Amino acid sequence: MLESFSYEFLVACPNCNSKSKVIPLGEHYPYSTGITKRFICLNCGMTNEIIPKNNSFNQSIISYSSNWNEGFKNIGGAFDWYFGYPLYLQILCCGQTSWAYNLEHLEYLKNYVQAELRECRPYYLSVESRLPLWMKSAKNRNAVFNAISKLEKKANQN
């Protein structure tokens, strides 16, 4: 599931636009409550912390939208779930934005794109089910792979 990559988000610092991290200080799954999330810039040293809000039943408030919504844990867009900072690992590809939360997520996408035979996991929250059709298309395989390669180089520069 996409949630398995949520232990770290590589984001662009809102202060200096450098590679930064958003990490949980405890359990990383979005359904966990009361866990502090910390933003740390690796360049300018800016930090920020938040404890995401819960609903009246003490449950996490989650949105599976590609748009940022204040007060929700926003899963599935080109931003971290908690602060809404843009992901550092994003690039235009085939007229769309390709993104990854962290290096492990990027490696997963690379392996998926390179696979000759792709496993079908019909569960609606699986990583594969959440990938856009243009990324799954065989005709875009080379373009997507090249974009992933560029993101790998970007991630390893700093």
NUSEDREN-833857 format. One record per residue: residue in three letters; y, x, z of N, C-alpha, C, CB in turn. Coordinates in steps of 0.02 Angstrom, whole numbers, plus 32768, in hexadecimal, padded with zeros to 4 digits. Each point is the difference from the previous one (the first is absolute). Last residue first. Glycine has a CB too. Example, Ala and Ser with C-alpha at 12.3 -4.5 7.8 and 13.67 -1.06 7.14 Angstrom:
# residues 2
SER7F9082828162803B802A800380377FD980257FE0803B7F94ALA7F027FD48068803B7FD38000803C802D80007FC57FA1803E
***
This chain:
# residues 158
ASN8319845F7F5E8020800C80427FCD800C8035805F7FB87FDEGLN7F5A80227F40803A802C7FFA801E8012804480177FCE7F90ASN7F2F7F95803C7FEF80428017803A80337FFA7F8B7FE67FDFALA80847F347FD87FEC7FFE80467FF48046801C7FCE7F907FEDLYS806280527F2B803A7FF080297FEF8004804A802C7FB67FA5LYS7F2580627FC1802C803B8000803D7FF5802C7FD8801B7F8BGLU7F987F2F80567FDE80348028802C803F80047F8F7FD27FDDLEU80B97F7F7F97800A7FF080487FDE8034802D80067F857FE2LYS7FD8808C7F3680458011801080107FF1804A80207FE77F89SER7F0D7FD980258005804980028047801780127FA480087FABILE80357F14802F7FE3801480408004804C80087FB27F9C7FFDALA8091800B7F3680307FEE80347FE78015804580267F9E7FBAASN7F49807D7F8F803880307FFC80347FF180367FEC800D7F84PHE7F627F5B80657FE78040801B803880357FFF7F8C7FE37FD8VAL80A27F4E7FC57FFB7FF880497FE98041801F7FE77F857FF3ALA801E80727F2380457FFC801B7FFF7FFC804C80267FC87F96ASN7F0A80317FF7802080427FFC80458001801E7FBE80167F99ARG7FCE7F17805E7FDE8031802B802280447FFF7F967FC37FECASN80947F607F9E8033802380277FE38038802B80417F978002LYS7F387FD77F758031801D7FD28037802780257FE97FA17FB2ALA7F6B7FE680C47FE6803E7FE2803580207FD27F8B7FD28006SER80B17F8E80D17FF37FFD7FB87FEA80457FE580547FA37FF6LYS7FFA802580ED7FB87FFC7FF57FED80057FB77FF87FBB8066MET80EC803D7FE17FE3803D801B7FB480037FF4805B80048056TRP80227F3B7F6E801480377FD47FE280428018806A7FC37FE4LEU7F787F7780A07FD680027FC48011803B7FD27FF47F848007PRO803C808E810480187FD87FC77FD4800A7FC380758008802DLEU7F31800A80D4801D80297FCB80187FD37FC77FB68061801FARG7FD27F5280A58048800080078022802B7FCA7FF27FEF807ASER7F1F7FFD7F9F80197FBD7FF0804C7FFD80027F987FD0802EGLU7FF780FA80107FF97FF27FB9801D7FBB7FEC7F9A80488000VAL805E7FFA80E5803280277FDB7FFD7FEE7FB67FF7805E8055SER7FBE7EE380527FE880437FEF803680257FD87F887FD88001LEU807B7F3F8050802B8033801F7FE780477FF2801D7FAD8058TYR7F717F8A7F5780457FFC7FEA802F803380207FEB7F887FEDTYR7F0A808A7FD280267FED803A804B80057FF17FA38026804CPRO7FA2801C7F1E80277FC27FF6802C7FEC803B7FA77FDD7FB4ARG7FF781087FD980017FE58045802C7FC27FFE7FEF80748037CYS7F8D803E7F1580267FC280077FF97FE780487FEE7FE27F86GLU8007811E7FFB7FDF7FCE8028802D7FC380067FC280598040ARG803B80577EEF80247FED803D7FDB7FC98024806C801F7FCBLEU7F6A80B37F7C7FE67FBF801480207FEF80437F9280127FC2GLU80BC80AD7FDE7FE77FE17FC27FE67FBA800E7FE280717FD3ALA80E1801B80BA7FBB7FE77FFF7FEE7FE07FBE80087FEE807BGLN80D680697FCA7FD2802D7FDC7FBA7FE47FF88043805E802CVAL80657F2C8052801580047FBA7FD0802B7FD780787FF18024TYR7F65800180C57FF67FBF7FE1801080027FB6801B7FC8806DASN801280F680177FB87FF77FF67FF07FBE7FDE7FEC80468064LYS80F47FE17FD67FEC80307FCD7FB57FF87FF1805A80508026LEU80007F36808D80167FE47FBF7FEA802D7FC780637FCB8038TYR7F74808380A17FD77FC47FF380127FE37FBC7FF87FE9807BGLU808E80C57FD47FBE80197FEB7FD07FC77FEF801280668049LEU80BF7F6280138009801B7FBD7FBE801A7FE48077801E801CHIS7F8E7F9D80C380067FC67FD4800780167FB780367FBF805EGLU7FCD80E980447FBD7FE27FFD80007FC47FD27FE880288074LEU80E880407FBA7FD580287FD47FB97FE57FFA80448063801FASN80767EE8801B7FF7804580177FD180257FD180147FDD8079TYR803F7F447F56801A800880447FFF804980177FD77F8D8019ALA804A801F7EE47FCA800D80308020800B80447FB580327FA7TRP80887F657F478010801B80427FC1800B8029806E7FC77FFCSER80157FEC7F037FC18014801F8011802280427FC5800D7F8FTHR80C47F437FC38002803280357FBB800A801C80777FE2801BGLN7FCC7FD77EDF7FF77FE480438006803980337FB47FA47FD3GLY804A80797F3C80347FCE800C7FFD7FE0804480007FEB7F88CYS7F6D80C780367FF27FC67FD580327FC8800D7F87801F7FFFCYS809F808480B17FC5800B7FD67FF47FBF7FD97FCE80558052LEU80E1803180737FFA7FD07FCA7FC680127FD3807C7FEA8004ILE7F8980528106801580197FBE7FFA7FC77FCE7FDB8076801CGLN80077FE2810180067FCB7FCF801E801C7FC0800C7FA9805BLEU7FC980AB80A27FD180067FC980037FC27FD47FB580488047TYR80D17FC18078800F80407FDF7FD480087FC280218033806FLEU802D7EDB7FFB7FCB803280028016803E7FD97FA97FA6800APRO81097FB580717FDA80087FC27FCD8038800680637FD77FC0TYR7FEA7F9081138017803B7FDC7FD680097FC180278037806BGLY7FC87F1F804D80147FEE7FBC801C803B7FD980177F8F802APHE7F84805680BD8047800D7FFA801A7FEA7FBB7FF580608050TYR7F227F7C7FE680257FF1803D804C80077FF97F9D8025803DTRP7FA9800A7F1C7FF87FBC801A80327FED80367F8A800B7FE6ASP80A680A47F4A7FD57FFF803B80027FBA801E8015807C8017PHE80097F9B7EE18026800F803C7FD08002803B80697FCB7FD1ALA7F747FDB7F47801080477FFB802E801680397FF47FF97F83GLY7F587F358095803980137FD6800C804B800380327F8F8012GLY7F257FEC80717FF57FF97FB9803A800F7FD37FB27FAE801FILE80547FFA80E57FC980267FE27FFF7FF47FB57FBD7FF8806BASN80E67FEB807C80007FF37FB87FCD802D7FDD80797FDD8005LYS7FC97FB180F17FDD803C7FEA7FF27FF27FB67FCB801C8074PHE810B7F6F80007FBA7FFC7FEE7FE380467FFA80147F927FC4GLY80D7804180677FDB7FE080357FB67FF87FF380677FC5801BGLU803C80517F148011801580447FD67FDA80338075801D7FDAASN7F4580167F2680177FC88028800B801880487FC37FAC7FB6TRP801180B67F37800A800E8047801D7FC380238011807A7FE6ASN7F4B7F827F3B8046800380148004800C804C80227FB37FA0SER7F1380277FE7801980407FE8804A8008800F7FA97FFF7FA5SER7F9E7F7280F2802E7FFB7FC8801580467FE980297F90802ATYR7F49800B80957FE180247FC980297FF87FC07F8F7FEE8034SER809C800480E9800F7FE67FBE7FDE802B7FCC80707FD28028ILE7F857FF680F87FF080287FC580127FDB7FC17FA48039803FILE80717FD780DE801B7FD77FCB7FFB80297FC080507FC0804ESER7F19804780A3802C80217FD080177FD07FCA7FC6806D8016GLN7FFD7F3480DE7FDE801B7FC5803480227FD37FA77FA68006ASN80707FD080CD7FF7804880097FD7801F7FC880097FEF807CPHE804E7F2D7F8E7FBA800780167FEE804A800C7FE37F977FC0SER80F380247FEB7FFA7FE180427FB98003801B805F7FB57FE2ASN7FE1810B7F7080117FB980017FF47FE480467FE37FF57F86ASN8069810D804F7FC67FD57FFB80167FB87FFE7FBA8055803DLYS80BE80AD7F817FFF7FC180247FBE7FDC7FF5807C7FF77FF5PRO7FA8811C800380037FC27FD87FF87FC2802B7FD2803F7F9FILE809780AC80A47FC37FDD801380037FBE7FDA7FF680388075ILE808580C57F5D80007FB780017FBD7FE8801B80517FFA7F9EGLU805E80F480327FC47FE0801A80097FB580017FE780658046ASN807F80987F49800B7FBA800F7FBF7FE4801B805B7FF57FA5THR8030810680067FC77FDA801B80157FB9800E7FCF80688032MET808080937F43800F7FBB80147FBF7FDE8019805F7FF97FABGLY7FBD80ED7FF67FEF7FF2804680107FBA8018801380768012CYS7FFB80057F0D803E7FFC80287FF37FEF804A803B7FDD7F99ASN7F0480487FD38036802B7FE9803B7FFF80307FDB7FED7F8ALEU7F5C7F8C80867FE880458004803780317FEC7F8D7FD87FE7CYS80797F29808C801280257FC37FEC8049800A80607FB17FE6ILE7F407F62808B80148046800C801180207FBD7FB680088067PHE800D7EFA8023801680207FC380188046801280227F917FCBARG7F2D7FB780B5803480338001800E801A7FBA7FDF801F8075LYS7FB17F0480287FFF80227FBF803B803080007FC77F9E7FC3THR7FA17FDA8109803E801D7FE77FF380237FBE802A800E8076ILE7F4B7F1F7FF57FFA80477FF0804380187FE37F827FF67FECGLY80317F2280568020802880337FFD804C7FF57FE37FA5804CTHR7F647FC67F3780427FED80198019803180357FE47F887FE8SER7F6880677F32800B8019804480467FEE80157FAE805E7FEFTYR80007F7D7F357FF47FC8802D8008801480497FB37FCF7FACPRO805E80CB7F95803A7FD380067FF77FC780328019801D7F8CTYR7F7880DF80897FF47FC37FDA80377FCC800D7F8480168006HIS806580CB806480297FF87FC47FF47FBF7FDA7FFE807A7FF9GLU7FFC7FF081177FD97FDF7FCC802B7FF27FC27FB67FCD8058GLY80C880D980337FC67FDC80187FDA7FE47FC5803A7FE3806DLEU80A880607F777FEF8026803D7FC87FDB80238077802C800DPRO7FD27FDF7EE27FF87FD8803D7FF1802E803A7FD77F9D7FBDILE80C180A47F637FBE8002801F7FFC7FD1803B7FF380777FDAVAL80A27FE87F407FFF7FC9802F7FB87FFF801B805D7FBB7FC4LYS804281107FBA7FC37FDC801380107FC5802D7FBF806A7FF5SER80BB803C7F367FFF7FEE80477FC07FDA800E807E7FFC8005LYS8017809B7F2F7FBF7FE5801680007FF7804C7FC680387F9ESER812B7FBB7FF07FC8802F80017FC07FDE80178050805E8016ASN809E7F4D7FDB7FD37FF27FC87FC580307FFA80627FD17FC5CYS8057800F80E88003803A7FD37FD27FFA7FC3801D80448062ASN80077F0380408038802C800D800780377FCB7FF27FE7807APRO7F5A7F777F93803D7FDD7FED803F802B80097FC87F95801FCYS7F3780C27FA6802F7FF98038803F7FDB7FE87FD4806A8035ALA7F367F777F61803E80247FF280307FF2803A7FF07FF97F81VAL7EFD8002809D803A7FDA7FE9803A802F7FF17FDA7F9D8044LEU7F0C80487FFB803180327FEB80397FDA7FE07FA7805B7FEEPHE7F9F7F5580D080267FEF7FC3802E803B7FF17FFA7F828017GLU7F17804B8085803B80297FF0801F7FE77FBF7FCE8064803CTYR7F787F2F80278009802E8037803E802D7FF57F847FFF8014SER80127F4F7F59803F7FF48024800B802F803B7FF77F8B7FDCPHE7F4E804A7F7B802D80387FF180417FFD80297FD180027F8DSER7F827F55807A7FE1803E8017802B803D7FF27F917FCB7FECGLU80A57F527FCD8012800F80447FE38042801980077F868014LEU7FC080167F19803F80247FFE80168016804680207FBE7F9AMET7EDC8021803B803B7FD68000803E802C80007FC27FA4803D
***
